[in-house]
Amino acid sequence: MMRQFLAAAIVAVITTAAHAQVSDDVVRIGVLTDLSSWGRDNSGPGSVEAAKMAVEEFGPTVLGKPIEIISADHQMKTDVGVQVVRGWFDNGKVDAVVDIPNSGIAIAVHNMVRERNKIALLSGPGASSLTDELCGPNTVHFAYDTYALSKVTASAVIKEGGKSWFFVTADYAFGQQLEKDATRFINEMGGKVLGSVKHPTNTADFSSFALQAQSSKADVVAFANAGQDTDNSIKQSGEFGLVQGGQKLVGLLMFDTDVHAIGLNAAQGTYMTTASYWNMDEKTRAWSKKFYARANVMPTMIQTGVYGSVLHYLKAIQAAGTDDPKAVMAKMRELPIEDTFVHGGKLREDGRVIRDMYLAKVKKPSESKEPWDYLDIVKTVKGEDAYRPVSESKCPLLKK
């Protein structure tokens, strides 16, 4: 009897050791972000710090092996981003790629991780196609997408009387998808799109676009862009008197850093939807103040998404006993997502993280009590109500 027990124990130990494997004896995570272009403030160095904070919270090792964070600047150029990631996979022994602000670059990397059997943890890009018709088994879309941003924001503004819309849209995958998704919800709720104008990214002069929006007489001028483009377009629309003329401004993708750059005088009253906000409760405030000490800004939902996705990835490796992508992805779907900013989140088979979203309105200057106190959270929208339902999905992974 004792011999049988010892034999079983030895087999168990050997089996556990065999499965507790980490490729190359290190878990290496690459933060592919924008360190030098128009999306730098919303992701950039802050995303790198957020990844490091996740590792510090989890612990310096997983399954007894070190965790390493590396980073690179994709410069908002698809060819640069693809070259970096190819080098990471071929020579750098990178296991997972994180962040990737810019949907075009993210889609290219998303295809690469499927081919190379790696993992993409996306909090920077917004294109909802990543978990719809383009879905893949190794991609996690952690923070926001164009579907949720459009649905939550458009629904609220139309209920407040904003029936007619005009779009100022960034002319690349993210902006086009954002306008398309928003148009659908506007039409479904009885609104009407009067027109749109597209602009190249990193545009400095929005005067002609602001004038076209003004002359449309639309109730709502919606900005389907990001980063400095959002800052410049809202600022210059304010200078042309759109708000004074009775038009509502809507930032379909805005961050705390955008409000900071625009200023409350110009941004006040603007609606936006976010996956997180630094000033929600004691835990978010404490984490965000630590982040601020390192990054000199309060965190955006991209940066809190980097933190959350890295933390969940490491928990999944620990639970799986290996960093094998298939086993890790299975555990990421099995485990509930819990961190400072996400409670009871769930990773769906299509790669979409189902989490609460928040409708916010930018405060008036007189309402702000301290630095970075910019938003009123108007409404919490449950993840099941914010994101694309399974019944509408084109993702084959949901059809199994």
C-alpha positions, -999 to 999 in steps of 0.1 A, spaced: 0 0 0 28 24 9 47 15 -23 16 23 -43 12 56 -26 48 66 -31 47 56 -67 16 77 -73 32 106 -55 63 103 -77 43 102 -108 23 133 -97 55 152 -90 70 142 -124 38 151 -142 36 185 -125 72 193 -133 66 183 -169 37 207 -173 52 235 -153 72 247 -183 83 282 -194 97 285 -229 133 298 -229 132 300 -191 117 335 -192 83 351 -198 91 380 -221 64 406 -229 68 432 -256 50 465 -253 45 478 -288 34 513 -285 37 549 -297 66 566 -281 70 595 -306 39 603 -325 3 616 -321 -8 587 -297 21 590 -273 2 607 -244 -26 581 -244 -4 551 -245 34 554 -250 57 555 -219 27 552 -197 18 518 -212 54 506 -205 51 517 -169 16 501 -166 31 468 -178 59 470 -152 33 478 -125 14 446 -133 46 426 -130 54 443 -97 19 435 -84 21 398 -95 56 392 -84 90 391 -102 86 355 -113 60 331 -126 64 294 -123 98 301 -108 110 320 -140 117 357 -144 93 381 -162 108 406 -186 92 437 -201 106 451 -232 92 479 -254 95 495 -289 81 524 -308 60 516 -338 58 553 -348 22 548 -360 36 530 -391 24 495 -400 56 484 -417 77 495 -386 53 477 -362 54 445 -382 92 446 -385 95 450 -347 72 422 -339 87 399 -365 121 405 -349 107 399 -314 92 366 -325 121 354 -346 151 365 -325 138 381 -293 119 352 -278 89 374 -270 59 354 -258 32 381 -259 27 415 -275 9 442 -256 -9 475 -262 -6 485 -300 -24 518 -304 -34 520 -341 -59 495 -355 -41 490 -388 -9 479 -370 -29 458 -345 -47 439 -373 -13 431 -389 1 418 -356 -31 400 -348 -26 380 -380 10 373 -371 3 359 -336 -21 335 -352 5 323 -376 34 322 -350 13 308 -321 20 338 -299 -4 360 -279 -16 396 -285 -30 415 -255 -46 446 -271 -57 476 -252 -46 503 -276 -65 496 -308 -103 501 -312 -114 484 -344 -143 460 -334 -135 438 -364 -106 424 -343 -131 402 -324 -157 400 -352 -150 389 -387 -112 390 -381 -113 371 -348 -85 347 -339 -78 323 -310 -47 341 -296 -59 377 -294 -73 394 -264 -91 427 -269 -90 441 -234 -102 477 -230 -126 492 -255 -137 489 -291 -156 510 -317 -188 490 -311 -190 498 -274 -178 534 -278 -204 541 -305 -233 523 -288 -229 539 -253 -222 574 -265 -247 577 -294 -275 562 -273 -270 588 -246 -267 618 -269 -297 609 -290 -318 606 -258 -307 642 -250 -321 654 -283 -291 651 -306 -309 637 -336 -288 649 -365 -251 641 -367 -220 652 -387 -187 632 -385 -151 644 -385 -133 611 -391 -97 600 -392 -90 583 -425 -77 549 -414 -92 516 -401 -101 528 -366 -118 560 -376 -137 544 -405 -149 516 -382 -159 541 -355 -180 561 -379 -196 530 -393 -205 516 -359 -219 549 -347 -239 554 -378 -257 521 -372 -268 531 -337 -278 566 -348 -300 552 -375 -315 525 -352 -325 551 -326 -342 573 -351 -313 598 -357 -298 608 -390 -263 614 -403 -262 646 -424 -226 641 -436 -190 634 -428 -155 646 -437 -123 625 -435 -89 638 -425 -54 623 -425 -39 614 -392 -16 639 -374 -35 669 -389 -27 703 -375 -52 725 -392 -89 715 -388 -104 748 -398 -119 736 -431 -134 705 -414 -148 726 -385 -164 749 -410 -180 720 -429 -194 706 -396 -207 741 -387 -224 746 -421 -241 712 -418 -263 725 -390 -262 691 -374 -272 689 -338 -241 669 -330 -205 670 -343 -188 637 -336 -151 633 -338 -141 598 -349 -104 602 -343 -78 599 -316 -48 615 -298 -37 649 -309 -62 648 -338 -90 648 -312 -74 675 -292 -68 698 -322 -103 692 -338 -122 699 -306 -101 729 -297 -105 744 -332 -142 736 -333 -145 756 -301 -126 785 -317 -151 785 -346 -180 788 -322 -197 755 -328 -208 751 -292 -219 787 -289 -240 781 -320 -259 753 -303 -240 722 -316 -230 694 -292 -195 680 -294 -189 643 -290 -155 626 -287 -162 591 -298 -127 582 -285 -114 605 -258 -91 600 -228 -83 620 -197 -51 631 -213 -72 646 -242 -93 666 -218 -61 677 -200 -46 689 -233 -78 706 -245 -86 722 -212 -120 723 -194 -130 756 -209 -130 741 -244 -139 705 -235 -167 711 -209 -200 693 -217 -184 669 -242 -196 634 -239 -172 604 -240 -172 567 -231 -144 551 -212 -134 517 -198 -118 532 -167 -114 564 -148 -87 571 -122 -111 588 -97 -137 560 -93 -129 547 -57 -101 545 -32 -83 516 -50 -83 533 -84 -71 566 -68 -43 548 -50 -31 529 -80 -34 560 -102 -13 581 -79 15 555 -80 12 556 -118 13 594 -118 45 594 -98 61 574 -126 44 587 -157 35 623 -147 -1 618 -160 -32 601 -148 -38 568 -165 -59 564 -196 -80 533 -203 -53 521 -227 -28 522 -199 -50 506 -173 -58 480 -200 -21 472 -204 -19 468 -167 -50 446 -165 -41 424 -195 -6 417 -184 -18 408 -149 -44 385 -162 -19 369 -186 5 362 -158 -23 347 -136 -32 324 -165 3 312 -169 5 304 -132 -28 286 -133 -19 266 -165 15 256 -152 30 265 -185 33 295 -209 21 274 -239 -3 298 -257 -31 274 -261 -31 264 -225 -27 300 -214 -56 313 -236 -78 285 -221 -70 297 -186 -75 334 -195 -110 324 -207 -117 303 -176 -105 327 -149 -126 358 -140 -108 391 -147 -101 409 -115 -78 439 -110 -80 475 -98 -102 486 -126 -121 455 -137 -144 434 -116 -160 402 -127 -147 406 -163 -148 377 -187 -128 368 -218 -152 355 -245 -142 329 -272 -139 356 -298 -112 374 -278 -135 402 -265 -132 410 -228 -167 417 -215 -164 444 -188 -183 474 -177 -181 507 -196 -188 542 -184 -205 571 -200 -188 603 -189 -193 640 -194 -165 666 -191 -170 689 -161 -172 726 -161 -141 744 -147 -161 754 -116 -170 717 -109 -134 704 -109 -121 700 -73 -85 690 -79 -60 685 -108 -72 658 -133 -107 659 -118 -123 662 -152 -151 637 -156 -186 631 -142 -195 594 -146 -231 597 -158 -239 560 -163 -224 526 -158 -232 502 -187 -228 465 -181 -205 447 -205 -233 425 -218 -251 457 -229 -221 476 -242 -204 450 -265 -214 432 -296 -237 403 -286 -229 368 -298 -261 368 -319 -246 395 -341 -211 382 -343 -194 370 -375 -166 353 -355 -164 316 -363 -150 309 -329 -184 317 -314 -202 293 -338 -186 261 -324 
